[in-house]
C-alpha cells in the first residue's frame, strides 16, 4: 500500500485501507454472518400486481416440522402517530409498513404477505407453499401514461394531489405536483426563430448492486433489538424499525456490515422488519437473505419517466422559451417527489432559461416503491432536457457545445428556483472541453458523436466523527458514514493530513449506532464533503487538547503552542518542545487517560458539482446494435482527496449510465407482472461491452468549504443517457426519444419510419 508523507496525505492515489481483507475474502457481508442458534427467514410474496387479501391461513405452515414462527400484518403493532421516517427521502410510517408487509391489499408483484422462520432456509421455503392466501385480483395500473388518464383506477383512495395551492379534492394517482416558472413563456415563443416539441420516455431500471439485501436480527433478554445488515443508513434503519416496531430508539442497535453496492437503493429498511418480528416472536436470532428475483421485484428500482418539452430558440442559439412536464413513477406509494424536485432544480439550472415553466409530478402505479439511484431523477430528466438541447442545435445547424455555452448559467446567477448558482465554472469547463480532441477531432467514418452535461447540488445533512489518540501515538478514527466507495480511505487521508501523520498511522472504521454520534446516510454525494468536515473538526479538536497539555508543561497558554512535524513547541521559545509520542505515552498511558477529538458537521453550505461527457457510437444497420467506440468523461471533483478513487467513481457511474442507455429495463406484462427479474434477462453491461472510459479532471476547488471538495458519486451518471442517445441519433440520422436504445428499438426506428422506435 502506498504511504503518503504527512504533508501530502490528501491528493495521493492511495489504495483502499480495506483492500487486503476484501481480496482475501475476509470482509464480512450480511449474507456471510450466521449467529449461533440462527433461524432462517423466507418471505411469501404476492403473485398479483394488485389484489384484495380476503384471508390468510398460516396454520399448516406453523405446524410444519422445523417451522418456529410465521408472521403477517397481524403481528405488526398499531402505529400511534403519523410519523415520517426515512432520510434522503421521507415517507409516512404507515406507508412504509404497507410496503414491507401487505395488509388488506397487495400493491405490486412481489409484495410481502407473510414471513416464515425455520431451522433451515429450505424448510422455510417449503413452508411458504403451505400458506393459503385468498386473493381477489384488481385492475393493475402499470404505466405512467395509464396512471394519469382521467378514468384510470385509483390506487389509494386517500391520496390527493399536493401542490403549492394545497391539496386536491379528488382521489388521484398524482400524489404531488410541483412547478417552477420565470419570465413570460408566450413572449419567449414570439422571440424564437425555431420552436420544437417532443416527448421522451425512460425505462425503469434497478441499481444493480451485486450483494442482495440481507440481515440478521437478535433480541436479548431485555428486549433490545440488534440488527446486523447491509445498508447505506445505519441510523435510518434504526429509526425506521423503532417506529415500525413501536419501541424506543435506545432499544435498537444497528451494526452496518460491509456493503456490496447500494447506489441509493439501500437507504430504506426492507428485510429488517419481518426479520425483527420473527426474532421477537421466537426469541432466537433470525437471518434473511433475499434472492435475486426478490431484489428486482420488491426492493426499490429507479423510477421510469415520461417527459414532454417544448422549446424555442433564436438563430444565435439563445433559448428564449422552455416548457416542460416531467412525470416520475413513484411505484405503489408516494415518494419520488424529491427526484422530481431534483429535475426542476438541478436538471434545469445549468441553463439561463429567461422564460420557462416546468411542472413535475409524482405518479402512483402498481409497481414496487421506487428508490434512489445515483442522482435520483436527474438521469431521466437529463435525457429529455439534453436531447432537446441537441435537437435545437441540430435545427439551428449549430455546434451542440456552442449552444450550451450560449445558454449556460453564470456563477452567482439565479438557478431555476431563484437561488444563486454556486461556483461551477461551467462556461470555462465547456470551452475547454470544446478544444479537447475528444470533441475537436474529426468524427471517424461510420460513427456518431454525442455530448451532454450534468449538474447536481450535493447533499449536506449531519455527520459525526471521533479520533482517539493511542498510547503509541497512532490514531483510531470512527465515523458514522457507511463506506460504500472506499470512504474509509479518504477519511483516513483527511485525518492524517490534519494530524500531520501518515495514513498508515490512522485506523479508519465505521461505527455502529451505539459507537458514534448521529450520522445521516451515505447518499447525496455528501460523505467526502460533510463527513470529511466532521473528521477535520475532530482532528482539530484533538490537536487543540494536545496543545493544552503541552501548554501545561510549558506553563503557557494553549494559543501560544504550535504543532508541526509531530512536535509541539512554544511559539516565543521554540526550543521548548514536546513530541507527540511523549504526550501520547505519558497522558494516555499513565496520566489523564483517553484523549478523544470529536467532530460534528451539520448545516454546511451545499456545493455544486458538474460534468461533461462525450461518446462516439457505431450502429450496426443490420441489427440495430449500438457499440460505444470511445467515451470521455470530464468531471470537476474540486480538490480530489484520492484521485484514484475519484476516477473509479466516474468510470463506474458512466458504466451504469451506459447500461441504462443501451440495455437495462424492467419488462412488464399488461397485468403488472415483472418478466425479467434476474441477471440473465435483465441485461447489464460487462467489461466486454464497454470501452476504456477516459476520465479528465476539470474545474477547481470548491470555495464553499475548507477542504475544497465536490461530490463525484452522482454527477457522472447524469449525462450518459443523453450523451449516448445523441450519439446514436447522429450515427443513424434518426432521432430516438426512448431509453433504452436496445437493438430492437434502434432497428425499427431506422427501418420502419420509427413506428416502433419512438423516433
C-alpha positions in Angstrom: 0.0 0.0 0.0 1.2 3.5 -0.9 2.0 5.6 2.2 1.7 9.4 1.9 4.0 11.7 3.7 2.4 13.7 6.5 2.3 16.8 4.3 0.7 15.1 1.3 -1.9 12.6 2.5 -4.6 14.5 0.6 -4.4 14.3 -3.2 -2.5 11.0 -3.3 -3.7 7.9 -5.1 -3.7 5.7 -2.0 -5.0 2.1 -2.2 -8.1 1.3 -0.1 -7.4 0.6 3.5 -9.7 -2.4 3.3 -8.3 -3.8 0.1 -6.4 -6.8 1.6 -9.3 -8.1 3.6 -11.6 -7.8 0.6 -9.2 -9.6 -1.8 -8.6 -12.4 0.8 -12.4 -12.8 1.3 -12.2 -11.8 5.0 -14.6 -8.9 4.8 -17.9 -9.8 6.4 -21.0 -9.0 4.4 -24.6 -9.5 5.7 -25.1 -12.9 3.9 -21.9 -14.1 5.5 -23.0 -13.7 9.1 -24.8 -16.5 10.9 -25.2 -16.1 14.6 -25.4 -19.1 17.0 -28.8 -20.6 17.0 -29.9 -18.7 13.9 -33.3 -19.4 12.3 -33.8 -18.7 8.6 -36.5 -16.4 7.2 -38.3 -16.7 3.8 -40.9 -14.3 2.6 -44.2 -15.1 0.9 -44.8 -12.7 -2.0 -47.9 -11.8 -4.0 -48.3 -13.3 -7.5 -50.5 -10.4 -8.4 -49.7 -6.7 -9.1 -53.0 -5.6 -7.4 -55.4 -7.6 -5.4 -57.5 -7.6 -2.2 -56.5 -10.0 0.5 -59.7 -11.7 1.7 -57.9 -14.1 4.1 -54.6 -15.6 5.1 -54.4 -19.1 6.6 -51.0 -19.9 8.1 -51.9 -22.9 10.3 -50.4 -25.6 8.0 -47.1 -23.7 7.8 -47.0 -23.2 11.5 -47.4 -26.9 12.1 -44.7 -27.9 9.5 -41.7 -29.6 11.2 -38.8 -27.2 11.6 -41.0 -24.0 11.4 -40.7 -21.9 14.5 -42.9 -18.9 13.7 -45.0 -17.2 10.9 -45.8 -13.5 10.9 -48.2 -11.5 8.8 -49.6 -7.9 9.1 -51.5 -9.1 12.2 -48.2 -9.2 14.1 -47.4 -5.5 13.4 -48.1 -3.2 16.4 -50.5 -0.4 15.8 -48.9 2.9 14.9 -49.7 5.6 17.5 -48.7 8.6 15.3 -48.4 9.7 11.7 -44.6 9.7 12.0 -42.4 10.5 9.0 -39.5 8.1 8.6 -36.6 7.9 6.1 -33.6 10.0 5.4 -32.8 11.4 1.9 -36.5 10.8 1.2 -39.1 10.7 3.9 -42.2 8.6 4.0 -45.2 8.1 6.2 -44.6 5.2 8.6 -48.0 3.8 7.7 -47.0 3.7 4.0 -43.6 2.1 4.7 -45.3 -0.5 6.8 -47.7 -1.2 3.9 -44.8 -1.7 1.6 -43.0 -4.1 3.9 -46.0 -6.2 4.8 -49.3 -6.2 2.9 -52.4 -5.6 4.9 -55.8 -5.6 3.2 -54.3 -5.4 -0.4 -51.2 -6.3 -2.3 -50.0 -3.3 -4.3 -47.3 -4.8 -6.6 -46.0 -8.1 -7.9 -43.8 -9.5 -5.2 -45.4 -7.6 -2.3 -44.6 -9.4 1.0 -47.6 -11.1 2.5 -46.1 -13.3 5.2 -42.7 -14.4 6.6 -41.6 -17.8 8.0 -38.7 -18.6 10.4 -37.5 -22.2 10.3 -34.4 -24.2 11.2 -33.2 -24.1 7.6 -33.8 -21.9 4.6 -35.1 -25.0 2.7 -37.7 -25.8 5.3 -38.8 -22.1 5.4 -39.2 -22.1 1.7 -41.2 -25.3 1.7 -43.5 -23.8 4.4 -44.3 -20.8 2.2 -46.3 -23.2 -0.1 -48.5 -24.2 2.9 -49.7 -20.6 3.5 -53.1 -20.1 1.9 -54.0 -16.6 0.7 -57.4 -15.8 -0.7 -56.8 -13.1 -3.3 -59.4 -11.0 -5.3 -57.5 -9.6 -8.3 -58.0 -5.9 -9.0 -57.1 -3.9 -12.1 -53.4 -3.0 -12.2 -52.1 0.4 -13.1 -48.8 -0.4 -14.9 -47.5 2.7 -16.8 -47.3 6.4 -16.1 -49.4 7.3 -19.1 -52.1 4.9 -18.0 -52.0 6.2 -14.4 -52.6 9.8 -15.4 -55.6 9.1 -17.5 -58.8 10.6 -16.0 -60.5 7.2 -16.0 -57.6 5.2 -14.5 -58.2 3.1 -11.5 -57.1 5.0 -8.3 -54.6 3.0 -6.3 -55.0 4.9 -3.0 -58.4 6.5 -2.4 -57.0 8.7 0.3 -54.3 10.3 -1.9 -55.0 13.9 -3.0 -52.6 15.8 -5.2 -50.3 18.1 -3.1 -49.3 21.3 -4.8 -48.5 24.9 -4.0 -52.2 25.5 -4.0 -52.8 23.0 -1.3 -54.4 19.5 -1.5 -56.8 18.5 -4.3 -60.3 17.4 -3.6 -60.5 14.2 -5.6 -58.7 10.8 -5.3 -55.9 10.6 -7.8 -52.7 8.8 -8.9 -50.8 12.1 -8.9 -49.6 12.5 -5.4 -47.5 15.6 -5.9 -47.5 18.4 -8.4 -44.5 20.9 -8.4 -44.0 23.9 -10.5 -41.2 26.4 -11.2 -41.5 29.3 -13.6 -39.8 32.5 -14.6 -40.5 35.2 -17.2 -43.1 35.2 -20.0 -43.1 31.9 -21.9 -45.6 33.2 -24.6 -43.3 36.2 -25.3 -40.4 33.8 -25.5 -42.0 31.9 -28.3 -42.7 35.2 -30.1 -38.9 35.9 -30.0 -37.9 32.4 -31.1 -36.9 31.6 -34.6 -37.1 27.8 -34.1 -39.7 26.1 -31.9 -39.6 22.3 -31.2 -41.8 20.0 -29.2 -41.1 16.4 -28.3 -41.9 13.6 -25.9 -39.3 11.5 -24.1 -39.5 8.2 -22.2 -37.0 6.4 -19.9 -37.5 2.9 -18.7 -37.4 1.7 -15.1 -34.1 0.2 -14.0 -32.5 -1.4 -11.0 -29.4 -0.1 -9.2 -27.8 -3.5 -10.0 -25.8 -3.9 -6.7 -24.3 -7.4 -6.6 -25.0 -8.1 -2.9 -28.7 -8.7 -2.2 -30.4 -7.2 0.8 -29.7 -9.3 3.8 -29.7 -9.0 7.6 -29.6 -10.9 10.9 -31.6 -9.8 13.9 -31.2 -10.9 17.5 -33.2 -9.9 20.6 -31.7 -10.1 24.1 -33.5 -10.9 27.4 -34.3 -7.2 27.9 -35.9 -6.9 24.5 -33.0 -5.0 23.0 -33.0 -5.5 19.2 -29.7 -5.7 17.4 -29.8 -5.5 13.6 -26.7 -6.6 11.5 -27.4 -5.5 8.0 -26.3 -4.2 4.6 -27.4 -0.6 4.5 -26.4 2.9 3.4 -28.0 4.4 6.5 -27.5 2.8 9.9 -29.3 5.5 11.8 -32.1 5.4 9.2 -32.6 1.7 9.7 -32.6 2.3 13.5 -35.3 5.0 13.4 -37.4 3.2 10.8 -37.5 -0.1 12.7 -38.0 1.6 16.1 -41.0 3.4 14.6 -42.5 0.4 12.9 -41.9 -1.9 15.9 -43.1 0.8 18.3 -40.1 0.5 20.6 -37.7 3.2 22.0 -34.7 4.2 19.9 -32.4 3.1 22.8 -33.7 -0.5 22.3 -32.4 -0.7 18.8 -28.8 -1.0 17.7 -27.8 -1.2 14.0 -24.5 -2.7 13.1 -23.6 -2.0 9.4 -21.7 -4.8 7.8 -19.7 -4.5 4.6 -21.9 -3.5 1.8 -21.7 -5.0 -1.7 -23.1 -2.0 -3.5 -26.1 0.3 -2.9 -26.1 3.3 -5.2 -29.1 4.7 -3.3 -31.1 1.5 -3.3 -30.3 0.5 0.3 -31.4 3.7 2.0 -34.7 2.3 3.4 -35.3 -0.8 5.6 -36.5 -3.8 3.6 -36.0 -7.3 5.1 -35.2 -6.0 8.6 -38.8 -5.5 9.7 -40.1 -9.1 9.1 -36.8 -10.5 10.3 -37.1 -8.5 13.6 -40.8 -9.6 14.0 -39.7 -13.2 13.8 -36.8 -12.7 16.2 -39.1 -11.0 18.7 -41.6 -13.8 18.3 -39.2 -16.7 18.6 -36.5 -15.3 20.9 -33.9 -16.6 18.6 -31.6 -14.8 16.0 -33.2 -14.8 12.6 -31.4 -14.3 9.2 -32.9 -13.2 5.9 -31.1 -13.2 2.6 -33.2 -12.1 -0.4 -33.0 -14.0 -3.7 -32.1 -12.1 -6.8 -35.7 -12.2 -8.1 -36.9 -10.7 -4.8 -34.3 -7.9 -5.1 -35.6 -7.0 -8.5 -39.3 -7.2 -7.6 -39.5 -5.7 -4.1 -36.6 -3.5 -3.0 -37.0 -0.3 -5.0 -35.8 0.4 -8.6 -35.2 3.8 -10.1 -38.4 5.4 -11.4 -39.3 5.3 -15.1 -40.2 8.7 -16.6 -42.4 10.3 -19.2 -41.4 13.8 -20.2 -42.8 16.5 -22.6 -40.8 19.5 -23.7 -41.5 22.5 -25.9 -38.7 25.0 -26.5 -37.9 27.9 -28.7 -34.5 29.5 -29.6 -33.0 32.3 -31.7 -30.6 31.6 -34.6 -27.7 32.5 -32.3 -28.7 29.6 -30.0 -30.2 31.6 -27.2 -33.1 29.6 -25.7 -36.0 32.1 -25.4 -38.8 29.8 -24.2 -38.9 26.5 -22.4 -41.9 24.5 -21.2 -41.7 21.0 -19.7 -43.7 18.4 -17.9 -41.9 15.6 -16.0 -43.7 12.6 -14.7 -41.8 10.1 -12.5 -43.1 6.7 -11.4 -43.2 6.5 -7.6 -44.5 2.9 -7.7 -47.2 1.9 -5.3 -46.5 4.6 -2.6 -45.9 8.3 -2.8 -42.2 9.0 -2.6 -40.5 10.3 -5.7 -41.2 14.0 -5.0 -37.6 14.7 -4.2 -36.5 13.2 -7.5 -39.0 15.4 -9.3 -37.6 18.4 -7.5 -34.1 17.4 -8.5 -35.1 17.6 -12.1 -36.8 21.0 -11.7 -33.8 22.5 -9.9 -30.6 20.7 -10.8 -31.8 19.5 -14.1 -32.8 22.9 -15.4 -30.4 25.2 -13.6 -27.4 24.6 -15.9 -29.2 26.9 -18.3 -30.4 30.5 -18.0 -33.9 30.0 -19.4 -35.2 33.5 -19.1 -38.7 32.3 -19.9 -39.7 28.9 -18.6 -42.4 26.9 -16.9 -41.7 23.4 -15.7 -44.1 21.0 -13.9 -43.2 17.8 -12.1 -45.5 15.0 -11.0 -45.1 12.1 -8.6 -47.2 9.3 -10.2 -48.6 6.2 -8.4 -48.6 2.8 -10.2 -48.8 -0.8 -9.2 -45.0 -1.3 -9.0 -42.5 -1.7 -6.2 -41.9 1.6 -4.5 -39.2 3.5 -6.4 -35.9 4.2 -4.7 -33.0 6.5 -5.2 -30.4 5.6 -7.8 -27.3 7.9 -8.1 -28.5 11.4 -8.6 -32.2 10.3 -8.4 -34.4 11.7 -11.1 -31.6 13.5 -12.9 -30.6 10.9 -15.5 -34.2 10.7 -16.6 -34.6 14.5 -16.6 -31.3 15.0 -18.4 -32.3 12.6 -21.2 -35.2 14.8 -22.0 -33.5 18.2 -21.4 -30.2 17.4 -23.1 -31.8 15.7 -26.0 -34.0 18.7 -26.6 -30.8 20.9 -26.5 -29.2 18.6 -29.1 -32.3 18.8 -31.2 -32.2 22.6 -31.0 -28.6 22.6 -32.1 -29.4 20.4 -35.0 -32.3 22.5 -36.1 -30.1 25.6 -35.9 -27.1 23.9 -37.6 -25.1 24.8 -34.6 -22.3 23.1 -32.6 -24.0 21.4 -29.6 -21.3 22.7 -27.2 -21.6 26.2 -28.6 -25.4 26.1 -28.0 -24.7 25.1 -24.4 -22.1 27.8 -23.9 -24.6 30.4 -25.2 -27.1 29.3 -22.6 -25.1 28.1 -19.6 -25.9 29.8 -16.3 -23.1 32.1 -14.9 -21.8 31.6 -11.4 -23.9 33.6 -9.0 -26.8 33.9 -11.4 -30.2 32.6 -10.3 -31.0 29.0 -10.8 -34.4 27.7 -11.7 -35.6 28.1 -8.1 -34.2 31.6 -7.8 -31.2 30.7 -5.6 -27.8 31.8 -6.7 -25.7 29.2 -8.6 -22.6 28.4 -6.5 -19.2 28.4 -8.2 -19.2 25.9 -11.0 -17.1 27.5 -13.7 -19.4 25.7 -16.2 -18.8 28.0 -19.1 -15.0 27.7 -18.9 -15.3 24.0 -18.5 -17.4 23.7 -21.7 -14.9 26.0 -23.5 -12.0 23.7 -22.6 -14.0 20.6 -23.5 -14.7 22.0 -26.9 -11.0 22.3 -27.6 -10.2 18.7 -26.4 -9.5 16.1 -29.1 -12.5 14.1 -27.9 -14.7 16.8 -29.4 -12.4 18.8 -31.7 -11.0 15.9 -33.8 -12.9 14.8 -36.9 -15.6 12.2 -36.3 -14.4 8.9 -37.6 -16.4 7.5 -40.5 -19.3 5.4 -39.5 -19.6 6.9 -36.1 -21.9 9.4 -34.4 -20.6 11.7 -31.6 -22.8 13.0 -28.8 -22.4 15.3 -25.9 -24.4 16.1 -22.8 -23.8 17.9 -19.4 -24.9 17.2 -15.9 -25.0 19.2 -12.7 -26.1 18.5 -9.1 -26.4 20.4 -5.9 -24.9 17.9 -3.4 -26.5 16.9 -0.1 -25.4 18.2 3.2 -27.0 16.7 6.4 -25.2 15.8 9.6 -22.1 13.7 10.2 -20.1 12.8 13.3 -16.6 11.5 13.8 -14.2 10.8 16.6 -10.5 10.3 16.7 -8.7 8.7 19.7 -5.0 9.1 20.3 -3.4 5.8 21.2 -0.6 5.3 23.7 1.9 4.7 20.8 1.0 7.9 19.0 -1.2 6.2 16.4 -4.8 7.1 15.9 -8.2 5.4 15.8 -10.8 7.1 13.7 -14.5 6.2 13.9 -17.2 7.7 11.6 -20.9 7.0 11.3 -21.0 7.0 7.5 -21.3 3.6 5.9 -18.4 3.0 3.5 -19.8 2.4 0.0 -17.0 3.5 -2.1 -13.7 3.5 -0.1 -14.6 6.5 2.0 -12.7 5.0 5.0 -9.6 5.6 3.0 -10.4 9.2 2.1 -11.4 9.9 5.7 -8.0 8.4 6.9 -6.3 10.7 4.4 -8.1 13.8 5.7 -7.3 12.8 9.3 -3.7 12.1 8.5 -3.2 15.4 6.8 -4.8 17.3 9.7 -2.8 15.4 12.3 0.4 15.6 10.4 1.0 11.8 10.3 0.9 9.1 7.6 -2.3 7.3 6.5 -0.8 4.1 8.0 -0.9 5.7 11.4 -4.7 6.2 11.3 -7.1 3.3 11.6 -10.3 4.2 10.0 -13.5 2.3 10.9 -17.3 2.7 10.6 -19.1 2.6 14.0 -22.5 1.1 14.8 -25.3 3.3 16.1 -24.1 2.9 19.7 -20.4 3.7 19.0 -20.7 7.0 17.2 -23.0 10.1 17.1 -25.9 10.5 14.8 -24.9 10.5 11.1 -27.1 10.8 8.0 -27.0 8.2 5.3 -24.3 7.6 2.7 -26.1 9.3 -0.1 -26.3 12.6 -1.9 -22.5 12.7 -2.6 -22.2 14.1 0.9 -19.6 11.8 2.5 -16.3 13.2 1.4 -17.5 16.7 2.0 -19.7 16.6 5.1 -18.2 13.5 6.9 -14.8 14.8 5.8 -15.5 18.1 7.6 -16.5 16.1 10.7 -13.2 14.3 10.6 -11.3 17.6 10.1 -13.1 19.1 13.0 -12.4 16.0 15.2 -8.7 16.3 14.3 -8.6 20.0 15.2 -10.3 19.2 18.5 -7.8 16.5 19.3 -4.8 18.8 18.4 -6.4 21.5 20.5 -6.5 19.2 23.5 -2.9 18.2 23.0 -1.8 21.9 22.7 -3.5 22.4 26.1 -1.4 19.5 27.6 1.7 20.9 26.0 0.9 24.4 27.4 0.6 23.0 30.9 4.2 21.6 30.6 5.4 25.0 29.4 3.3 27.0 31.8 1.9 28.9 28.9 -1.4 29.5 27.1 -2.6 26.9 24.5 -3.0 29.7 22.0 0.8 30.1 22.0 1.5 26.5 21.1 2.5 25.5 17.6 2.3 21.9 16.1 4.4 20.7 13.3 6.3 17.5 12.4 4.7 15.6 15.3 6.2 18.2 17.7 4.5 20.8 19.9 6.6 23.9 20.6 6.2 27.3 22.4 5.9 30.0 19.7 8.0 32.6 21.6 10.6 30.0 22.7 10.8 27.3 20.0 13.4 25.4 22.0 10.7 24.3 24.4 9.2 21.3 22.7 7.4 18.1 23.4 6.9 15.3 21.0 3.5 13.8 20.1 4.8 10.4 21.1 5.7 11.7 24.6 2.3 13.3 25.2 0.7 10.1 24.0 2.6 7.8 26.3 2.6 10.0 29.4 -1.0 11.2 29.2 -2.8 8.3 27.6 -0.8 5.6 29.2 0.0 7.0 32.7 -1.8 10.3 33.0 -5.2 11.8 32.1 -6.4 8.8 30.2 -8.1 8.7 26.8 -7.7 11.7 24.6 -10.5 11.8 22.0 -11.3 14.5 19.5 -14.9 14.8 18.5 -16.1 16.4 15.3 -19.6 17.4 14.1 -20.5 18.8 10.7 -24.1 20.0 10.1 -25.8 22.8 8.2 -22.8 23.1 5.8 -23.1 25.1 2.6 -24.1 22.9 -0.3 -21.7 22.6 -3.2 -22.5 22.1 -6.8 -20.8 19.5 -9.0 -20.7 19.4 -12.7 -19.5 17.3 -15.6 -19.5 17.0 -19.4 -19.4 13.7 -21.3 -18.7 12.8 -25.0 -19.4 9.5 -26.6 -18.7 8.0 -30.1 -21.0 5.3 -31.2 -21.2 2.9 -34.1 -24.5 1.3 -35.0 -24.9 -1.9 -37.0 -27.5 -1.2 -39.6 -28.5 -4.9 -39.9 -29.2 -5.4 -36.2 -29.6 -2.0 -34.7 -26.9 -2.8 -32.1 -25.1 0.2 -30.8 -21.4 -0.1 -29.7 -19.6 2.5 -27.7 -16.3 3.1 -29.6 -14.9 5.9 -27.4 -16.1 7.6 -24.2 -14.6 10.6 -22.4 -15.9 11.9 -19.1 -14.9 15.4 -17.9 -15.6 15.8 -14.2 -15.0 18.6 -11.7 -14.1 16.9 -8.4 -12.9 20.1 -6.8 -9.9 19.1 -4.7 -9.6 15.3 -5.2 -8.8 13.7 -1.9 -7.9 10.4 -3.6 -7.6 10.8 -7.4 -7.6 7.1 -8.0 -10.9 6.7 -6.1 -12.4 9.6 -7.9 -11.5 8.2 -11.3 -13.1 4.9 -10.3 -16.3 6.6 -9.2 -16.6 8.4 -12.5 -15.9 5.3 -14.6 -18.4 3.2 -12.5 -21.1 5.8 -12.9 -20.5 6.0 -16.6 -20.7 2.2 -16.9 -24.1 2.2 -15.1 -25.4 5.1 -17.3 -24.3 3.4 -20.5 -26.1 0.2 -19.3 -29.2 2.3 -18.7 -28.9 3.9 -22.1 -28.5 0.8 -24.1 -29.8 -2.3 -22.4 -31.3 -2.1 -18.9 -35.1 -2.0 -18.5 -37.8 -3.6 -16.4 -40.1 -5.6 -18.8 -43.7 -5.5 -17.6 -46.7 -7.5 -18.7 -50.1 -5.8 -19.1 -51.1 -7.4 -15.8 -48.2 -5.7 -14.0 -46.1 -8.9 -13.7 -42.4 -8.3 -13.9 -41.0 -10.6 -16.6 -37.2 -10.2 -16.3 -36.4 -10.4 -12.5 -32.9 -11.9 -13.0 -29.5 -11.0 -14.3 -29.9 -13.3 -17.3 -32.9 -11.5 -18.7 -32.1 -8.1 -17.2 -29.2 -7.1 -19.4 -26.4 -5.3 -17.6 -23.1 -4.3 -19.3 -19.9 -6.2 -18.7 -16.3 -5.2 -19.3 -16.7 -6.6 -22.8 -19.5 -4.1 -23.6 -17.5 -1.0 -22.6 -14.5 0.9 -24.0 -11.8 2.4 -21.8 -13.6 5.3 -20.2 -11.2 8.2 -20.2 -11.6 10.5 -17.2 -10.4 14.0 -17.2 -10.5 16.3 -14.2 -11.5 19.9 -14.9 -12.6 22.9 -12.9 -11.1 23.7 -9.5 -11.6 23.5 -5.7 -15.0 24.4 -4.3 -14.7 27.7 -2.3 -17.7 26.7 -0.1 -15.6 24.5 2.2 -12.0 24.5 3.5 -11.4 21.0 2.0 -12.3 22.3 -1.4 -14.0 19.1 -2.4 -17.0 18.4 -4.6 -19.1 15.2 -4.7 -18.4 12.8 -7.5 -20.7 9.9 -6.7 -23.7 11.1 -8.7 -23.0 13.7 -11.4 -21.2 11.2 -13.7 -24.4 9.1 -14.1 -26.4 12.1 -15.3 -25.0 12.7 -18.8 -24.7 9.1 -20.2 -28.3 8.6 -21.2 -28.5 11.8 -23.4 -24.8 11.5 -24.4 -25.3 8.0 -25.9 -28.8 9.0 -27.2 -27.4 12.0 -29.0 -24.5 9.9 -30.5 -26.9 7.2 -31.7 -29.1 9.8 -33.3 -26.1 11.4 -35.0 -24.9 8.0 -36.2 -28.2 6.9 -37.6 -29.7 10.2 -38.7 -32.9 9.3 -36.8 -33.8 10.9 -33.5 -34.8 8.3 -31.0 -36.5 9.6 -27.9 -36.9 6.5 -25.7 -34.4 4.7 -23.5 -33.1 2.0 -23.6 -31.7 2.2 -27.1 -31.7 -1.6 -27.4 -31.1 -3.2 -30.8 -34.8 -3.8 -31.5 -35.8 -0.2 -30.8 -32.9 1.2 -32.9 -33.6 -1.2 -35.7 -37.2 -0.3 -36.1 -36.5 3.4 -35.7 -34.1 3.2 -38.6 -36.0 0.7 -40.8 -39.7 1.3 -40.2 -40.1 5.0 -40.1 -39.8 5.0 -36.4 -43.2 3.3 -35.8 -41.7 1.0 -33.1 -38.8 3.2 -32.1 -40.3 6.4 -30.7 -38.4 8.3 -33.3 
